[in-house]
Amino acid sequence: MSQCAAIIAAAGSGERFGATLPKALITLGNRTLIEHAVAALAPIASEIVICAPAGYEKQIQELVGNDITVVVGGTTRSESVRAGIAALTGNNKYVLVHDAARALATTDLAERVLAALKKGESAVIPGLDLVDTVKSVDASGHVSATPDRASLRRVQTPQGFDLDVLKKAHATGADATDDGALVEAIGHKVLIVNGEERALKITTPADLATALSMLGASSEFRTGVGVDAHAFAEGRELWLAGLHWPNETGVDGHSDGDVAAHAICDALFAAAQLGDLGSNFGIDKPEYAGASGLTLLKETLQKITAASYVISNVSVQIIGNRPKLAGRRSEAISTLSAALGGANVSVLATTTDGMGLTGEGRGIAAIASALLIKQG
């Protein structure tokens, strides 16, 4: 094992991705982004520190194991890296700073960065040539210059540094979008080595699709539809979209009767061709008596993941006169998404204008659709 530590910046919110979980916890294939990043660096790093979003330290620790240190990251990338540096405990000469969002960067890339450090460089960054012409623009949007793209590079991570040099760079307290810029600012040379297309930054759902194709996932999409309905039953608590609704009458059912969660499960099972809600969690399985909708969603996710499917999007429409969803829609989306590993979830609501079970106020129903990607 080399005298090389690794710091993984993983405190990003995932807001641009549209997820309700931190980006590092989004699933890519059969692993989260943070697990992919750790797997690439573990073969060469004597010590790994992960800078996690506040409140998610325990969840990430459970994913990566106790041999890895997890600390709370900062509000900026540089603050997170400084927290990582402070947490290092080993006798390390070098450090690799990596972004969890570049989950598919390979061990080979990290080894090439480290090899250049061992040859005497104090800062080494992977980079790729630009294929597009680049323009500088002024505040009004007009072109002010056309830089020669031959001298420009798209930089990636992991970036490698002599640890003492990186500490000095961060001691200034400055912020930058990459650590190489901080090292440049204190007068050290930064070497660019060839990067790799796999080290793309996963920021949007389109990036995730590209990453899936790099993993060998096919472009095969599967869709499914699920429907569930239950009659109201006095004496039962109402659970809907993973949320408890106080002062509302619940519904009859083998489990908690969460029609939104059940419809989503059915849609996912249909898309993956894994049966339906009844065959997986029905009354012939007493262990699911009273089970929460969130429990069923989590187990459904495990089943479709084991069958090599990844969720692209889920949509559920709740049908009924009550409860009124508007005030808790965001909470419902967040709760359902978390149960599905950070998947994109849409939640809608409607009534049936006085017609049928739901329109007459005798029950509640939901219809869901799911889009899955079949991995190779």
Phi, psi and omega in degrees: 000134182284167174275056185232123174263168176224138175241127179248115177280115186224026185267007181296146185280335185078015183300316180292336178285337182089010180271158178261359174249161174303148184304322183299339182262003175290141183274132174235108187070232182257015180222158171283165179301319182294325178293321175299314183297317179296318182299327181286326186265336184304324182294340184238353183261130178282342182205135178235131175241130177253130177262105191259159174293144179303132180094349181244012182300313183296317181297318179290321178301318179296328180288319190261347179093166187279352178284349182250138180273132178242124178235165178281129178280179181260187180277344174236163180299316182297321177298321179296315181297321178298322176296323178293317178300316181297334183272350180294136183239340186279173177270077186256140176266327183238161175216140173255130177250121188231153176259129177302331181293341176263058192296334186263006173303138189269163173298325179300319178297314179298321179295322180291323176296314180296322180299321179293325176297317182294339177276359175119355177287148178261344179208128184224128184230133173283145180209159179237150176296151173276136178256344179257151172290140183248138178240142167266138182234153178269184184297336180271359179092001179275147180293129178252340179193157175237095181296151176286112185292344180297334181261006182251151179223148170269114186270154185228187169230160011284140174257137185248145183215150161297127189300320180297322179295317180295321178299317179296320180297319181281340178296342178289340181078007181285161176245146177205161180281345170212158186287335177301324180295324179291322179291320175303318187295336179261013170096011179265147176283146179238123181269135174262127172248164182296128176273201180211148182297331180297338183276029178297152177272121183272104186241331184231165175303327178295322176297320180296320177297320177297317180297321178299320178295326177290334177282355182095011178287143179280171176265023181281123180251144177233139178242153178211154178234139177227145180228141175214148179210143178218146176275146176297147181219120180300143179090357179253143174281148180266123172242128183212130181057034179080002184248148173272137182243093180299150177066015175245146177286134179279187183237159178285148178168162180293320178256218181276356176075021180287097187295326180294311179298318181295318179297321178296316177304313180299318180297319179293317178297320179297315181296322182272357181058049182242034180088214180215187182300317182296317183288336181265324186226023190288184185293345176281000178242088186299339180294344180261006176298122180077005182297145180284155176299326179294322176299316180294322178297316180296319179290325176297316178302317178300319182292316182286330176294317178298334178269012174073036176246147175237137181282126173269315182197147175229138176229135178226134176246122180269133185241116180169164179281333180209158359284167177279120188278334193311314185289346183235016183301313182298320179296320179295316179300313181299316183293314180294319179298317180299320180293337182256025174072027179088015181295156174289126182229135173245138179234125179235168178214149177204172174238176180243027175052046174082002183262140171073191183307312184282319182294329179275000177077020181265353181186189183217150183219170177206149174231134184229152172231150181223141175242120180246152173251127178273122179284159181293000000 
